[in-house]
Amino acid sequence: MEDNRIYWIWMQQVFGAGSIKPRRILERYGGSREFCEAGRESWLQDGLFTSAELERLSRGTLDKAQAQLALAERLGQSVICPDQPEFPVLLREIPALPCAIYYKGELPPPDALCIAMVGTRKATRDGMDAAGQLSFDLARKGVVIVSGGALGIDSASHIGALRAGGRTLCVLGCGLDYKYLMQNASLRETIAQNGAVLSEFPPGTSPSRKTFPIRNRLISGLCAGTVVVEAPEKSGALITASTALEQGRDVFAVPGTILNPEARGVNRMIRDGAKPALCAEDILEEYPGCTLEPVKTKAGLAIEIPEPPSQSGRSSVKTLAHEKTPVSVQAPGMSVHEEESAVSAGDQTVPDPKMLSPDAGSLYAVLEREPRHISELSHSAGLPLNRALSAMTELELGGWARSFSGRRFSR
């Protein structure tokens, strides 16, 4: 019996991640295999596809899809597609249906209650504690915590769920094999042992400014509700919240002090009608018909929520209840520059070379204190422009580069 996943991966290769075409194809053809077997004449008559898409449909082969599936499995990745019973129920409902999900670990039951926890990478101590405590309390009740594996609020949310002995999902904006944000590598490994690390992007896909908005719709799409913990007025977390609303999902916001610029976005959300989330019960009361299985074990993983950048010199970390033997997880509180006003050069962190991909290491070596254009940097590093842009994204996400207008970058 032929593996239907090959047809889904073939569609993914043709249309790319985040396309709305797979949803329309399902409505017209009923399935990926039926669409593939319909052939070019049917595709032409549909009027659904652009000339470029028709060209890719003609060039795409099932052999390429089979090779991609085989590569993922060699790398230890599982692949799940929408027609499989284990595919998350809510994810099937979103307009831009993902054709394939690559993952390591174990996905929760398809009908499990999942809640997304999102927020700024430049989190405050209070923000990280709030994310950790909310995630801890929700996970103890049996909720699956979903986040993006970034620094700041994401890391605190994952860690809160792990400390509760619960399950968490980490959704990446790159291939699972890509050396992304290596200071969180051990956290991702721990998540894969207590949930799953997953991505819509196939092996070898590097992160970019385009992949993260595509990823964000999966974070909200997997979940019945999205909680924004801390977010300034210009934040990717607000985009995720907006996507959740478009998907017909609930949106919650954790209020912050008016003195905290990192809370301006969430406070505006509350002003505009988002439900305030002051405790786990504020979220759970929206899902009275959902059957949850509370965590029965008293001990979760003893993982410290890292200090935020503003307090990295201090050693105090808020302790949650029920700890056991500590697990070493590196998740230092380093920030990403979500705006051009980055940390001063004197505070800049020098990356451990082991944390960087080869391209990012080469690019960092030619970065200077004065901003330089990306084309000049790519030439100095001996990298093609597309690879230099991906490497620069990695450096920005790690807080090792800052961006300026006109595609200029510095340390």
HELIX and SHEET records of a PDB file:
HELIX    1   1 ARG A    5  PHE A   15  1                                  11    
HELIX    2   2 LYS A   21  TYR A   29  1                                   9    
HELIX    3   3 SER A   32  ASP A   46  1                                  15    
HELIX    4   4 SER A   51  ARG A   59  1                                   9    
HELIX    5   5 LEU A   62  ARG A   74  1                                  13    
HELIX    6   6 LEU A   90  GLU A   93  5                                   4    
HELIX    7   7 ARG A  125  ARG A  140  1                                  16    
HELIX    8   8 ILE A  153  ARG A  163  1                                  11    
HELIX    9   9 MET A  182  ASN A  184  5                                   3    
HELIX   10  10 ALA A  185  GLN A  193  1                                   9    
HELIX   11  11 THR A  211  GLY A  221  1                                  11    
HELIX   12  12 GLY A  236  GLU A  246  1                                  11    
HELIX   13  13 PRO A  261  ALA A  263  5                                   3    
HELIX   14  14 ARG A  264  ARG A  271  1                                   8    
HELIX   15  15 ALA A  280  LEU A  284  1                                   5    
HELIX   16  16 PRO A  309  GLN A  311  5                                   3    
HELIX   17  17 ALA A  345  ASP A  347  5                                   3    
HELIX   18  18 PRO A  353  MET A  355  5                                   3    
HELIX   19  19 PRO A  358  VAL A  366  1                                   9    
HELIX   20  20 ILE A  374  ALA A  381  1                                   8    
HELIX   21  21 LEU A  385  LEU A  397  1                                  13    
SHEET    1   A 9 SER A  78  ILE A  80  0                                        
SHEET    2   A 9 ILE A 101  GLY A 105 -1                                        
SHEET    3   A 9 GLY A 195  SER A 199 -1                                        
SHEET    4   A 9 THR A 168  VAL A 171  1                                        
SHEET    5   A 9 VAL A 144  SER A 147  1                                        
SHEET    6   A 9 CYS A 114  VAL A 118  1                                        
SHEET    7   A 9 GLY A 225  VAL A 228  1                                        
SHEET    8   A 9 ASP A 250  ALA A 253  1                                        
SHEET    9   A 9 LYS A 275  PRO A 276  1                                        
SHEET    1   B 3 ARG A 372  HIS A 373  0                                        
SHEET    2   B 3 ARG A 408  SER A 410 -1                                        
SHEET    3   B 3 ARG A 402  PHE A 404 -1                                        
END                                                                             
